[in-house]
Structures are given as structure tokens and as C-alpha cells.
Amino acid sequence: MESDIDKTAGQTFADDEEIKRAAGGIGRLKEVLNHVLFDQEELIDLVLTGVLAKGHILLEGLPGLGKTELVKGLSRCFDLPFGRIQFTPDLLPGDITGNPMLEEQDGRRKFVFRPGPLFANLVLADEINRASPKTQSALLEAMQERRVTVLGEGHELPDPFFVLATQNPIDLEGTYPLPEAQLDRFLFKLQVTRNEVGTLERIIAGRSAGEDAEVTSVMDGEGLSGLIALARRIYMPPVVANYIARIVDATHHDRSKAAEGVKFGASPRAAIALAAASRARALLHGRRNASFEDVQALASAVLCHRMILDFAIRAAGKTTADLVKAILEEVPEQDLATPAVLAEK
């Protein structure tokens, strides 16, 4: 007889054997990426979690910290078409999506769509905040609906489709802040921090200037799609789903004391993102179901860039990370108003 965790409303959940088989591929991915970016295990785990959740990722940090190298290394791990867009102030939307070109066919001239670099499975949007808001907006439809519309004609993007973007801190010269609608389409916003002395020694000893790390392909598109499908079959206990809903609700100033000073809280898209990411993290750690720990570990990466603070609290030196931490402390794991439900199998 099947347990509730094995099947609910006709849905089949991941079993131990499937997760054990997936662990080999995930382990190889982590091993390869840890040779691309030294001593950044937590960051690499978050990037892989985002990929397994089929989400877009924004990496922020000062120039030269390895953001671009990490994305390039990830692209070489997968046997998938890779596109790179170097965002500059003079970049136009058509340079990203592609343009209709006037060509002669069968003696007649007609416009034929020529796809841009966005038509790849994994797209590196390098220094995304150096382009104008008009150009940045060319990604909105692509990131949400995985298609682009040019001159009224829709064009489907490849599946899977990921945008991994890098950006410099907005107080640097020549940057444009990403619009809120653009930020909301990123599953994670992750900070890339500077290296410790020991890590710098490893880099100096093992890398020449401009030399890429050696990366071999770990899996093909079919293998990656299988992992993504398996992540979606990780069981989400009702009590954990309720916990996610209460955390996202608590990001609004009228729903939580911890959110005082929040002008706009997180949207339902944030709740969907946090649930998908929690499932993916559970798979990354070899578990059959998402847990409170997964939600707490990912809340900051999912929610911080989706919350807008008013001027007074920013002037007081508070950040969205501070408020997410306070919200997690305020919101209990179990809603005492509802019957207790086991969070683990």
C-alpha cells in the first residue's frame, strides 16, 4: 500500500532509488564547479539549486570576483547551446532577441526572423545593469514566458531556458538599477564575495591571467531535464507549504511587525519560487521531501530582491536581508491555529 508521500491526487513523488541515482550527477557537477570557483561551496550549491528549480539567477559582486567564470564553467558542464550577451549602454533590444531581415526568396523579398543570442538553453547576461532600461526590458517576456515577440510574431525559446545574469553594485559608475518587474523574474539574487588570502594563493598558483579553468562536460540536456523533472516530484508537506505562505505574507508591512518599513512586500511569484527552490535543495541534499530547513536556508536569496524598503528604514541602515532574518524569527514553523502535520516523512 502506497503512503501519502508516494502518491497524492494521482501525482507520483520521487523515491529513494531515483534520488540516489541523481546524486552521482549532482556530485560531479559540484566537484567540477568547485574547481572553477575556489572556496565558494555555498554559492555553488545555491546556483545548482536554482538550475534544478529551473529558475533564472542574478549574481551581484564587484568586478573580478569570478561571476562570469562561474557561469561559463556551468555552461561547459552541460552539453547545451550557450549564448553570451555583453550588456553595454549602446545595446538595443533587437541585439538580444534578434531582428527580421529583408531577404529574397523565390524571387520575392520578405522579412525573415533571425534569432539573436537569447535563443540558447543557457544565456549569460553579463553586466546586465550596464544596459539601458529599454534594453533590459527585452528580457521580461523571455524570462517569464520563455518566448519573445518581434513585430507581433511570437517565437518560442529552447527548453530548458535559463538566464544567468551578472551585475556590478548599483553605486558603481555606468550602471542602471534593474526595474522591480525585472528583478522579480529572477529566482535568486546571490552575492559573490571577495576571496580570503588562502584562496587568492590557490588562484595565483593555479591560474594564469585570462586562462579559463578546465571543465569537462558532465551531462547532456536530457540528463539535466531529468534532474529538473525529479526536483518537481520532491514532496512538499502541507505544513511546509503553509510555512512558505506565512513567510511571504509576513513581508508586507500590515501583516508583520518585522516588516515595518517595507514599502512593497513579496508577490505570489515569490511563494512559488520559494517552494520550487526548496524542492530543488532537498534533491541536492538527497532527501525525498522539502523541509523547514530548506525554506529557511533559501528565504534570503528568494525574497530580498523582491522587497522594497521605504526611505526612512534605508536611511537607518537596515537592509532587506535584516528584515528577512527578523521575519524568519517572528514566523513560527508550525501555525498553531491549524492541526499539526509532520514536516518529515
Secondary structure, 3 states (H helix, E strand, C coil): CCCCCCEECCEECCCHHHHHHHHHHHHHHHHHHHHHCCCCHHHHHHHHHHHHCCCCEEEECCCCCCHHHHHHHHHHHEECCEEEEECCCCCCHHHHHEEEEEEEECCEEEEEEEECCCCCCEEEEECHHHCCHHHHHHHHHHHHHCEEEECCEEEECCCCCEEEEEECCCCCCCCCCCCHHHHCCCCEEEECCCCCHHHHHHHHHHCCCCCCCCCCCCEEHHHHHHHHHHHHCCECCHHHHHHHHHHHHCCCCCCCHHHCCEEECCCHHHHHHHHHHHHHHHHHCCCCECCHHHHHHHHHHHHHHHCEECHHHHHCCCCHHHHHHHHHHHCCCCCCCCCCCCCCC
